[in-house]
């Protein structure tokens, strides 16, 4: 395998690892803050956290698509 192919594999693996980390964070938030126990204030904070996770995922996907 040449260097370029190895670098591309590593880049894609890193992207997928980033998405996996985001998925883990999402899972932990769901475990710690079940929807039926959220106050209005906590609900708004969870919404912000979810939006940030979605934005982070989009950044990773965009970086893969651009190259």
LINPEWO-V225977 format. One record per run of one state. SS is the DSSP state (@ for helix, = for strand, . for the rest). FROM is the first residue (numbers start at 1). TO is the last residue. If there is no record, write none. Layout:
ss=SS from=FROM to=TO
ss=SS from=FROM to=TO
This chain:
ss=. from=1 to=2
ss=@ from=3 to=32
ss=. from=33 to=34
ss=@ from=35 to=37
ss=. from=38 to=39
ss=@ from=40 to=66
ss=. from=67 to=67
